[in-house]
């Protein structure tokens, strides 16, 4: 750790306050991540910083701000990395020399610049993540630097909880809106039986079945669509009426021509029928 890169206490405090204020207005996890990774490195004067979130039984290294690549985007079992140890034990880990500590997976660190580190949990009760800071020299952060880092982690926990609660609230509102829309759709479907479905019609009376009652088309249109029906005669109707009248006229005349005379079809009056004469022998 180079003393030249460490900020003065007043400067570190100012940077911490600025980070906490910006965290209070963060609305996404990405915003929180960006604020924390930069602030953690600046406040402690470290050569690198990582923002880690718990992902079931793994540690997810979400993002980093460092002089060289570390583990951004990778996941490690909680039992195989120091961030997992910090979350399980709910306490910070201060390691002046990583190669003298059995909690460190040495193979994962040999390809990096890291020689010493400090990691603090995000939320003491039931940690949801961790903040790690790393140095290229073997050294140990001061108790004050650890307190600054833990204060940043506590503010991070509050910001993450706010984002989580807002996400749940938005999901609930979205579900409420969805259910309300579905309820409206079902209600409209019940009130408008012809919309997107089937409706029964009597083929003799041409009435429609609505809610168990048979109603004329006028009533159906008024109930379902608010239409008030008046009656009239369209040009097609007038033409059809004239056609029907003309088609019936010849048939009526033919019927009159073919009617038999009354004298031919009248039933004989039995009183007027004479008995045949009986021949005398």
Rosetta silent file (secondary structure, phi, psi, omega in degrees, C-alpha in Angstrom):
SEQUENCE: XXXXXXXXXXXXXXXXXXXXXXXXXXXXXXXXXXXXXXXXXXXXXXXXXXXXXXXXXXXXXXXXXXXXXXXXXXXXXXXXXXXXXXXXXXXXXXXXXXXXXXXXXXXXXXXXXXXXXXXXXXXXXXXXXXXXXXXXXXXXXXXXXXXXXXXXXXXXXXXXXXXXXXXXXXXXXXXXXXXXXXXXXXXXXXXXXXXXXXXXXXXXXXXXXXXXXXXXXXXXXXXXXXXXXXXXXXXXXXXXXXXXXXXXXXXXXXXXXXXXXXXXXXXXXXXXXXXXXXXXX
SCORE:     score description
SCORE:     0.000 S_00000001
   1 L     0.000  124.528 -179.446    0.000    0.000    0.000 S_00000001
   2 L   -91.650  127.912  179.763    1.497    3.310   -1.058 S_00000001
   3 L   -64.661  -25.921 -178.565    1.025    6.179    1.345 S_00000001
   4 L   -68.187  -27.604 -177.937    1.079    8.558   -1.621 S_00000001
   5 L   -89.939  -11.801 -178.955   -2.126    7.031   -3.028 S_00000001
   6 L   -76.876  132.606  178.597   -4.052    7.065    0.234 S_00000001
   7 L   -72.998  154.609  174.224   -6.488    9.995    0.557 S_00000001
   8 L   -66.001  151.801 -178.771   -6.311   12.302    3.532 S_00000001
   9 H   -51.920  -42.343 -179.683   -8.897   11.512    6.223 S_00000001
  10 H   -64.121  -41.329  179.375  -10.911   14.631    5.391 S_00000001
  11 H   -66.665  -42.452  178.985  -10.908   13.783    1.693 S_00000001
  12 H   -62.202  -42.176  179.044  -11.862   10.157    2.363 S_00000001
  13 H   -62.878  -41.705  179.424  -14.707   11.276    4.621 S_00000001
  14 H   -63.512  -41.418  178.714  -15.963   13.680    1.962 S_00000001
  15 H   -65.883  -37.311  178.516  -15.884   10.942   -0.672 S_00000001
  16 H   -65.150  -45.511  179.556  -17.746    8.584    1.645 S_00000001
  17 H   -61.283  -42.306  178.884  -20.471   11.154    2.342 S_00000001
  18 H   -61.681  -42.071  179.905  -20.838   11.843   -1.374 S_00000001
  19 H   -64.900  -42.196  179.841  -21.191    8.120   -2.104 S_00000001
  20 H   -63.076  -41.514  178.807  -23.798    7.664    0.629 S_00000001
  21 H   -63.863  -41.810  179.329  -25.833   10.573   -0.716 S_00000001
  22 H   -69.505  -33.220  176.239  -25.736    9.195   -4.248 S_00000001
  23 H   -64.533  -33.321 -178.605  -26.712    5.745   -2.993 S_00000001
  24 H   -66.156  -21.070  179.701  -29.804    7.236   -1.373 S_00000001
  25 L  -108.553    4.066  179.162  -31.068    8.300   -4.800 S_00000001
  26 L   -70.050  141.159 -177.280  -29.994    5.186   -6.739 S_00000001
  27 L  -120.454   -2.904  178.200  -32.881    3.354   -8.389 S_00000001
  28 L  -138.657  158.294  176.959  -31.174    0.343   -9.966 S_00000001
  29 H   -63.468  -34.358  178.706  -28.613   -2.255   -8.952 S_00000001
  30 H   -63.236  -40.786  177.172  -26.378   -1.066  -11.794 S_00000001
  31 H   -62.640  -45.073 -179.700  -26.324    2.452  -10.347 S_00000001
  32 H   -60.453  -46.014 -179.284  -25.475    1.090   -6.912 S_00000001
  33 H   -57.658  -46.138 -177.779  -22.689   -1.083   -8.315 S_00000001
  34 H   -65.138  -40.289  179.103  -21.054    1.798  -10.141 S_00000001
  35 H   -64.987  -46.295 -172.517  -21.173    4.082   -7.092 S_00000001
  36 H   -69.344  -45.197 -174.995  -19.811    1.472   -4.690 S_00000001
  37 H   -62.939  -37.034  179.819  -16.912    0.105   -6.740 S_00000001
  38 H   -74.357  -45.550 -177.766  -15.486    3.590   -7.319 S_00000001
  39 H   -64.573  -40.416 -178.776  -16.083    4.866   -3.783 S_00000001
  40 H   -60.277  -41.812 -179.838  -14.593    1.761   -2.125 S_00000001
  41 H   -70.360  -41.718 -176.959  -11.334    2.168   -4.007 S_00000001
  42 H   -70.360  -41.975 -176.670  -11.080    5.926   -3.486 S_00000001
  43 H   -64.110  -37.797 -176.381  -11.957    5.936    0.212 S_00000001
  44 H   -95.660  -10.571 -176.308   -9.370    3.283    1.076 S_00000001
  45 L    69.233   28.854 -177.209   -6.718    4.204   -1.494 S_00000001
  46 L   -81.010  166.393  177.346   -6.750    0.618   -2.779 S_00000001
  47 L   -87.376  -11.087  178.868   -5.464   -0.612   -6.121 S_00000001
  48 E  -165.827  157.689  177.676   -8.735   -2.362   -6.880 S_00000001
  49 E  -146.929  145.047  179.028  -12.267   -2.908   -5.613 S_00000001
  50 E  -126.476  143.573  173.546  -14.965   -5.500   -6.334 S_00000001
  51 E  -107.963  118.707 -173.234  -18.716   -5.455   -5.846 S_00000001
  52 E  -119.554  136.318  175.061  -19.945   -8.955   -5.003 S_00000001
  53 E  -120.704  146.638  176.683  -23.514  -10.247   -4.667 S_00000001
  54 E   -78.376  131.626  178.124  -24.677  -13.550   -3.271 S_00000001
  55 E  -126.381   89.229 -172.345  -26.285  -15.780   -5.884 S_00000001
  56 L    57.745 -115.715 -178.904  -27.701  -18.761   -3.991 S_00000001
  57 L  -102.616   25.686  178.406  -24.578  -20.664   -2.878 S_00000001
  58 E  -129.629  157.823  175.069  -22.208  -18.737   -5.100 S_00000001
  59 E  -102.485  120.505 -178.605  -20.447  -15.384   -5.011 S_00000001
  60 E  -102.684  114.450  179.115  -21.107  -13.345   -8.130 S_00000001
  61 E   -82.758   94.258 -170.874  -18.432  -10.749   -8.874 S_00000001
  62 E   -68.580  -49.456 -175.947  -20.697   -8.182  -10.503 S_00000001
  63 E  -156.174  168.793 -177.117  -18.227   -5.400  -11.277 S_00000001
  64 E  -153.344  159.232  173.197  -14.824   -4.010  -10.392 S_00000001
  65 E  -136.157  105.543 -171.144  -12.618   -0.924  -10.514 S_00000001
  66 E  -151.095  165.868 -179.924   -8.957   -1.936  -10.540 S_00000001
  67 L   -74.531  -15.690  178.275   -5.532   -1.356  -12.065 S_00000001
  68 L  -154.961  159.025 -177.212   -5.806   -4.760  -13.797 S_00000001
  69 L   -59.257  143.327  176.074   -8.571   -7.311  -14.413 S_00000001
  70 L  -116.983 -104.732 -173.906   -9.783   -9.355  -11.443 S_00000001
  71 L  -131.147   27.115 -177.645  -12.897  -11.579  -11.530 S_00000001
  72 L   -54.376  130.602  178.023  -15.669   -9.461  -13.044 S_00000001
  73 L    84.247   -3.529 -177.609  -18.599  -11.575  -14.253 S_00000001
  74 L   -97.078  157.488  177.049  -17.376  -14.779  -12.591 S_00000001
  75 E  -123.566  137.183  178.477  -19.065  -16.922   -9.968 S_00000001
  76 E  -129.230  146.029  174.560  -17.308  -18.920   -7.265 S_00000001
  77 E   -57.245  144.153 -177.985  -18.696  -21.314   -4.646 S_00000001
  78 H   -60.700  -30.537 -179.798  -19.145  -19.569   -1.315 S_00000001
  79 H   -80.160   -3.026 -174.582  -16.859  -22.114    0.321 S_00000001
  80 H  -117.683   14.108  177.520  -14.090  -21.393   -2.196 S_00000001
  81 L  -148.979  156.941 -175.552  -13.611  -17.624   -1.899 S_00000001
  82 H   -68.311  -29.508  177.275  -13.029  -15.060    0.822 S_00000001
  83 H   -64.166  -38.228  176.545  -16.230  -13.162   -0.030 S_00000001
  84 H   -64.951  -39.980  178.135  -18.213  -16.304    0.755 S_00000001
  85 H   -61.868  -42.644  179.920  -16.403  -16.661    4.083 S_00000001
  86 H   -62.414  -42.712 -179.276  -17.254  -13.059    4.963 S_00000001
  87 H   -69.239  -40.597 -179.619  -20.940  -13.567    4.140 S_00000001
  88 H   -67.946  -37.360 -176.898  -21.202  -16.845    6.025 S_00000001
  89 H   -93.993   -6.139  175.554  -19.439  -15.474    9.113 S_00000001
  90 L    55.431   41.817  179.625  -21.028  -12.015    8.911 S_00000001
  91 L  -153.913  156.270 -179.572  -17.775  -10.242    9.664 S_00000001
  92 L   -67.626  159.979  173.232  -14.948   -8.485    7.804 S_00000001
  93 E  -125.589  122.012  178.502  -11.792  -10.253    6.661 S_00000001
  94 E  -115.700  115.875 -173.769   -8.470   -8.353    6.816 S_00000001
  95 E  -127.700  103.466 -179.595   -5.605  -10.207    5.164 S_00000001
  96 L   -66.946  -32.614 -179.353   -2.177   -8.473    4.969 S_00000001
  97 L  -137.912  109.209 -173.319   -0.627  -11.348    2.964 S_00000001
  98 H   -65.145  -25.803 -177.050   -2.976  -13.558    0.971 S_00000001
  99 H   -82.387   -1.236  175.588   -0.407  -16.360    0.621 S_00000001
 100 H  -108.011    9.667 -177.528   -0.267  -16.794    4.380 S_00000001
 101 L  -123.105  122.243 -177.274   -4.019  -17.272    4.777 S_00000001
 102 L   -70.943  -13.591  179.350   -5.677  -20.629    4.109 S_00000001
 103 L   -75.360  -12.263 -176.760   -9.049  -18.968    3.400 S_00000001
 104 L   -93.485  128.963  172.570   -7.686  -17.625    0.130 S_00000001
 105 L   -76.425   93.464 -170.043   -7.826  -19.782   -3.053 S_00000001
 106 H   -56.973  -36.779 -178.500   -4.234  -19.061   -4.028 S_00000001
 107 H   -62.164  -34.888 -179.465   -4.528  -20.335   -7.597 S_00000001
 108 H   -72.089  -20.801 -176.652   -7.269  -17.792   -8.342 S_00000001
 109 H   -97.889  -17.991 -175.819   -5.058  -14.965   -7.057 S_00000001
 110 H   -63.882  -26.760 -178.605   -1.734  -15.866   -8.694 S_00000001
 111 L   -87.407    3.951 -178.714   -2.866  -14.435  -12.019 S_00000001
 112 L  -114.591  175.972  178.079   -3.749  -11.104  -10.381 S_00000001
 113 L   -85.333   -5.119 -167.741   -1.821   -8.227   -8.810 S_00000001
 114 L   -70.049  130.564  173.482   -3.382   -8.817   -5.398 S_00000001
 115 L  -119.607  -29.875  177.836   -1.075   -9.248   -2.386 S_00000001
 116 E  -144.714  161.769 -175.504   -3.365   -8.062    0.439 S_00000001
 117 E  -158.881  167.604  171.525   -7.057   -7.350    0.828 S_00000001
 118 E  -143.652  133.572 -179.583   -9.987   -6.380    2.997 S_00000001
 119 E  -131.609  134.623  178.186  -13.564   -7.602    2.505 S_00000001
 120 E  -124.660  149.444  179.397  -16.681   -6.495    4.405 S_00000001
 121 E   -78.369  148.036  170.927  -20.229   -7.928    4.260 S_00000001
 122 E   -93.175  107.231 -175.822  -23.143   -6.032    2.779 S_00000001
 123 L    80.625  117.842 -175.744  -25.719   -6.199    5.589 S_00000001
 124 L   -70.627  -42.354  178.598  -24.609   -7.766    8.841 S_00000001
 125 L   -92.232  112.166 -177.421  -27.763   -9.816    9.402 S_00000001
 126 L    65.355   64.032 -177.976  -28.195  -12.112    6.441 S_00000001
 127 L   -55.413  139.879  178.534  -25.526  -10.660    4.133 S_00000001
 128 L  -108.641   -1.979 -179.087  -26.559  -10.258    0.515 S_00000001
 129 E  -179.899 -166.841 -179.504  -23.112   -9.454   -0.807 S_00000001
 130 E  -154.946  155.873  173.768  -19.652   -8.120   -0.049 S_00000001
 131 E  -118.657  124.016  179.789  -17.297   -5.292   -0.933 S_00000001
 132 E  -116.400  139.271  174.228  -13.656   -6.197   -1.450 S_00000001
 133 E  -123.791  145.864 -169.497  -10.655   -3.896   -1.786 S_00000001
 134 E  -135.924  146.644  178.984   -7.234   -5.093   -2.925 S_00000001
 135 E  -125.599  151.369 -179.916   -3.631   -3.865   -2.848 S_00000001
 136 L   -84.830   -5.922  176.285   -0.613   -4.753   -4.925 S_00000001
 137 L  -119.628  157.206  175.653    1.648   -4.704   -1.823 S_00000001
 138 L   -77.866  119.470 -178.528    1.460   -6.667    1.389 S_00000001
 139 L  -165.807  174.154 -178.583   -0.049   -4.343    3.966 S_00000001
 140 L  -129.503  130.517  177.785   -2.996   -4.050    6.291 S_00000001
 141 L   -65.846  153.508  179.776   -5.738   -1.410    6.145 S_00000001
 142 L   -76.973  158.850  175.879   -6.194    0.745    9.219 S_00000001
 143 H   -55.959  -35.138  178.523   -9.217    0.313   11.518 S_00000001
 144 H   -64.427  -42.685  179.198  -10.485    3.675   10.264 S_00000001
 145 H   -64.085  -37.515  177.568  -10.368    2.507    6.653 S_00000001
 146 H   -65.906  -39.227  178.101  -12.243   -0.643    7.603 S_00000001
 147 H   -64.654  -41.007  176.814  -14.927    1.463    9.348 S_00000001
 148 H   -60.536  -44.520 -178.868  -15.267    3.622    6.249 S_00000001
 149 H   -64.289  -40.062  179.660  -15.615    0.532    4.109 S_00000001
 150 H   -69.060  -36.033  175.983  -18.209   -0.973    6.446 S_00000001
 151 H   -62.370  -40.780  176.826  -20.187    2.292    6.480 S_00000001
 152 H   -63.235  -41.013  179.472  -20.232    2.188    2.702 S_00000001
 153 H   -65.302  -39.321  178.730  -21.422   -1.427    2.821 S_00000001
 154 H   -63.976  -41.949  177.212  -24.220   -0.562    5.274 S_00000001
 155 H   -66.206  -34.904  176.952  -25.445    2.231    3.006 S_00000001
 156 H   -63.474  -40.189  178.910  -25.220   -0.171    0.083 S_00000001
 157 H   -60.523  -43.027  179.082  -27.456   -2.629    1.924 S_00000001
 158 H   -64.144  -41.922  179.958  -30.113    0.052    2.394 S_00000001
 159 H   -64.889  -41.970  178.385  -29.927    1.047   -1.264 S_00000001
 160 H   -64.437  -39.581  179.024  -30.242   -2.571   -2.427 S_00000001
 161 H   -64.932  -39.808  178.383  -33.210   -3.126   -0.137 S_00000001
 162 H   -62.883  -45.973  179.361  -34.917   -0.028   -1.512 S_00000001
 163 H   -61.635  -42.339  179.113  -34.397   -1.192   -5.096 S_00000001
 164 H   -61.445  -45.936 -179.034  -35.683   -4.652   -4.196 S_00000001
 165 H   -64.655  -38.403  178.024  -38.807   -3.254   -2.508 S_00000001
 166 H   -66.087  -38.130  177.932  -39.465   -0.932   -5.447 S_00000001
 167 H   -63.418  -43.732  178.379  -39.109   -3.834   -7.840 S_00000001
 168 H   -64.476  -40.341  178.848  -41.593   -5.888   -5.826 S_00000001
 169 H   -63.119  -43.925  179.595  -43.974   -2.936   -5.646 S_00000001
 170 H   -64.830  -37.320  176.756  -43.772   -2.404   -9.394 S_00000001
 171 H   -64.227  -42.844  179.198  -44.385   -6.104   -9.974 S_00000001
 172 H   -63.210  -41.899  178.481  -47.412   -5.978   -7.683 S_00000001
 173 H   -65.232  -40.319  178.109  -48.727   -2.912   -9.473 S_00000001
 174 H   -63.272  -40.978  178.003  -48.154   -4.551  -12.814 S_00000001
 175 H   -66.217  -39.475  178.095  -50.026   -7.655  -11.675 S_00000001
 176 H   -62.420  -43.020  178.273  -52.843   -5.505  -10.302 S_00000001
 177 H   -63.602  -40.984  179.238  -53.101   -3.681  -13.618 S_00000001
 178 H   -63.192  -45.138  179.994  -53.071   -6.991  -15.477 S_00000001
 179 H   -66.136  -39.410  178.723  -55.811   -8.445  -13.287 S_00000001
 180 H   -63.371  -41.326  178.292  -57.882   -5.285  -13.554 S_00000001
 181 H   -65.225  -39.833  178.520  -57.600   -5.401  -17.329 S_00000001
 182 H   -66.111  -39.229  177.981  -58.552   -9.075  -17.409 S_00000001
 183 H   -62.973  -42.210  178.004  -61.528   -8.389  -15.156 S_00000001
 184 H   -63.515  -41.389  179.589  -62.662   -5.600  -17.463 S_00000001
 185 H   -62.444  -43.934  179.736  -62.254   -7.860  -20.470 S_00000001
 186 H   -65.740  -39.380  179.327  -64.327  -10.612  -18.880 S_00000001
 187 H   -64.817  -42.789  178.693  -66.998   -8.148  -17.805 S_00000001
 188 H   -64.997  -36.915  178.992  -67.196   -6.691  -21.290 S_00000001
 189 H   -64.444  -36.888  178.957  -67.364  -10.170  -22.750 S_00000001
 190 H   -69.705  -36.004 -178.122  -70.300  -10.967  -20.485 S_00000001
 191 H   -81.507  -22.708 -178.684  -72.073   -7.763  -21.403 S_00000001
 192 L  -122.417   80.824 -172.419  -71.300   -8.069  -25.096 S_00000001
 193 L   -65.437  -17.246 -178.685  -71.999  -11.677  -26.042 S_00000001
 194 L   -86.798   -8.042 -175.495  -71.384  -11.081  -29.743 S_00000001
 195 L   -83.185  110.199  173.480  -67.824   -9.872  -29.264 S_00000001
 196 L    66.890   20.408 -178.823  -65.332  -12.575  -30.146 S_00000001
 197 L  -149.632 -159.218 -178.941  -67.660  -15.452  -29.324 S_00000001
 198 L  -114.224  149.508  175.311  -70.860  -17.282  -30.177 S_00000001
 199 L  -136.803  139.418 -177.749  -74.465  -16.353  -29.498 S_00000001
 200 L   -84.215  138.487  177.392  -77.490  -18.608  -29.925 S_00000001
 201 E  -130.433  133.630  176.597  -80.299  -17.515  -32.250 S_00000001
 202 L   -71.666  125.341 -174.924  -83.675  -19.164  -32.665 S_00000001
 203 L   -75.333  -12.713  177.341  -83.961  -20.078  -36.340 S_00000001
 204 L   -92.014  -51.806 -175.878  -87.737  -19.606  -36.272 S_00000001
 205 L   -91.660  -11.670 -177.419  -88.218  -16.388  -34.292 S_00000001
 206 L    62.052   26.735  175.964  -84.741  -14.945  -34.973 S_00000001
 207 L   -93.390  154.904 -177.455  -84.420  -14.096  -31.283 S_00000001
 208 E  -108.887  144.127  178.675  -81.085  -14.268  -29.422 S_00000001
 209 E   -89.138  118.119  179.229  -80.389  -15.981  -26.099 S_00000001
 210 E  -131.388  116.894  179.559  -78.883  -13.512  -23.610 S_00000001
 211 L    53.294   41.192  176.033  -78.471  -14.465  -19.951 S_00000001
 212 L    83.081    1.261  179.701  -81.061  -17.205  -20.282 S_00000001
 213 E  -119.394  147.298  178.784  -83.659  -15.025  -22.018 S_00000001
 214 E   -97.138  116.516 -174.738  -84.624  -14.893  -25.667 S_00000001
 215 E  -122.805  151.341  176.639  -84.604  -11.299  -26.855 S_00000001
 216 L   -69.504  165.043 -177.138  -85.149   -9.688  -30.254 S_00000001
 217 H   -61.435  -31.334  178.786  -82.206   -8.279  -32.132 S_00000001
 218 H   -61.763  -43.492  179.875  -83.263   -4.740  -31.176 S_00000001
 219 H   -67.545  -37.283  179.114  -82.909   -5.541  -27.473 S_00000001
 220 H   -63.566  -44.559  179.586  -79.559   -7.257  -28.039 S_00000001
 221 H   -64.859  -36.546 -179.926  -78.127   -4.246  -29.852 S_00000001
 222 H   -71.761  -41.827  179.680  -79.351   -1.904  -27.154 S_00000001
 223 H   -65.928  -46.305 -170.936  -78.004   -4.049  -24.281 S_00000001
 224 H   -84.134  -35.220 -172.807  -74.644   -4.810  -25.819 S_00000001
 225 H  -125.598    0.050  179.103  -73.825   -1.674  -27.747 S_00000001
 226 L    69.942   26.451 -178.893  -76.253    0.984  -26.535 S_00000001
 227 L   -95.909  129.474  176.618  -77.868    1.255  -29.971 S_00000001
 228 L   -97.011  120.835 -171.926  -81.511    2.349  -30.194 S_00000001
 229 L   -93.670  130.563  168.841  -83.152    0.696  -33.194 S_00000001
 230 L  -117.366  157.387 -174.379  -85.760    2.381  -35.415 S_00000001
 231 L  -104.527  147.159  177.882  -87.435    0.670  -38.343 S_00000001
 232 L  -158.341 -174.136 -179.129  -87.437    1.685  -41.992 S_00000001
 233 L  -129.183  118.149 -178.012  -87.377    0.184  -45.473 S_00000001
 234 L   -77.731  162.976  176.205  -84.167    0.097  -47.479 S_00000001
 235 H   -56.788  -37.403  177.542  -84.071    0.403  -51.294 S_00000001
 236 H   -64.497  -38.866  178.480  -83.260   -3.298  -51.457 S_00000001
 237 H   -64.825  -41.090  178.581  -86.286   -4.025  -49.305 S_00000001
 238 H   -62.561  -43.459  179.642  -88.550   -1.952  -51.563 S_00000001
 239 H   -63.641  -41.557  179.911  -87.227   -3.766  -54.627 S_00000001
 240 H   -65.578  -38.497  179.112  -87.720   -7.149  -52.994 S_00000001
 241 H   -63.281  -43.630  178.283  -91.262   -6.209  -51.961 S_00000001
 242 H   -64.332  -40.071  179.423  -92.142   -5.210  -55.530 S_00000001
 243 H   -63.370  -42.830  178.973  -90.584   -8.398  -56.858 S_00000001
 244 H   -63.367  -40.410 -178.306  -92.595  -10.528  -54.449 S_00000001
 245 H   -65.874  -42.313 -179.566  -95.824   -8.718  -55.387 S_00000001
 246 H   -67.643  -34.228 -178.527  -95.217   -9.175  -59.120 S_00000001
 247 H   -73.167  -22.394  179.760  -94.361  -12.838  -58.699 S_00000001
 248 H   -86.856  -25.833 -173.781  -97.632  -13.499  -56.865 S_00000001
 249 H   -61.177  -52.084  179.990 -100.001  -11.691  -59.325 S_00000001
 250 H   -59.421  -37.884 -179.883  -99.966  -14.217  -62.263 S_00000001
 251 H   -62.294  -38.610 -179.657 -100.461  -17.097  -59.881 S_00000001
 252 H   -67.300  -41.475 -179.980 -103.586  -15.448  -58.468 S_00000001
 253 H   -64.518  -41.699  179.348 -105.058  -14.843  -61.981 S_00000001
 254 H   -61.666  -39.108 -179.189 -104.396  -18.439  -63.012 S_00000001
 255 H   -63.193  -40.473  179.582 -106.097  -19.651  -59.907 S_00000001
 256 H   -66.649  -38.311 -179.248 -109.227  -17.614  -60.762 S_00000001
 257 H   -66.520  -34.405 -175.060 -109.242  -18.913  -64.356 S_00000001
 258 L   -88.719   -1.183 -179.288 -109.013  -22.535  -63.267 S_00000001
 259 L   -70.511  129.786  179.293 -111.744  -22.357  -60.656 S_00000001
 260 L   -70.263  155.909  178.487 -114.678  -24.659  -61.691 S_00000001
 261 L   -66.685  151.232 -177.224 -118.205  -23.260  -62.050 S_00000001
 262 H   -64.037  -33.255 -177.533 -120.385  -23.429  -59.034 S_00000001
 263 H   -69.121  -26.750 -177.896 -123.023  -25.483  -60.907 S_00000001
 264 H   -81.322  -27.239 -173.390 -120.423  -28.111  -61.733 S_00000001
 265 H  -108.737   -3.951 -177.025 -119.081  -28.562  -58.330 S_00000001
 266 L   -68.419  144.838  177.965 -122.168  -27.948  -56.219 S_00000001
 267 L   -76.195  128.615 -178.672 -123.356  -30.818  -54.095 S_00000001
 268 L   -60.036  142.958  176.260 -126.728  -32.107  -55.306 S_00000001
 269 L   -83.555  117.657 -176.612 -129.675  -31.350  -53.087 S_00000001
 270 H   -62.659  -23.714 -178.625 -131.134  -34.679  -52.099 S_00000001
 271 H   -71.639  -22.621 -176.694 -134.601  -33.139  -51.826 S_00000001
 272 H   -96.066   -0.142 -179.483 -134.515  -32.286  -55.500 S_00000001
 273 L   -87.150  125.920 -179.628 -133.434  -35.726  -56.735 S_00000001
 274 L   -86.836  144.035  177.803 -136.294  -37.742  -58.158 S_00000001
 275 L   -73.996  143.880  179.675 -136.537  -41.433  -57.523 S_00000001
 276 L   -66.215  138.590 -179.814 -136.147  -43.632  -60.567 S_00000001
 277 L   -64.674  139.902  178.679 -139.511  -45.029  -61.831 S_00000001
 278 L   -87.413  123.833 -178.693 -140.116  -48.574  -60.962 S_00000001
 279 L   -72.814  134.008  177.848 -140.816  -50.604  -64.012 S_00000001
 280 L   -87.330  145.550  177.641 -144.103  -52.585  -63.873 S_00000001
 281 L   -78.115    0.000    0.000 -144.070  -56.051  -65.010 S_00000001
